[in-house]
Amino acid sequence: MTKAEILKTVETIVGEVVDTDDVSLTPESTAEDVPGWDSAAHVNILIAVEAKFGIRFDASEISEISSVGMLLDMIESKAATRAA
């Protein structure tokens, strides 16, 4: 899966969690850029990402995620490790 495909999937997940069809994310996007992406939504987004990609984040990784780009990098890394 390419990073662009991962971004599109994350965009869909975020839209479903914050209940809007109008989500446009870039690697530079942060939670503050998306209306409705609060701490509760953040947890739900990460749970949905874990389920969709078959990966798990630990607490230290979750606290490191400060942008969509960081999330994409973690997904890509964990998915590659899982596939290996």
Helices and strands as residue ranges (DSSP letters): H 3-18, G 31-33, H 39-53, H 59-64, H 68-83
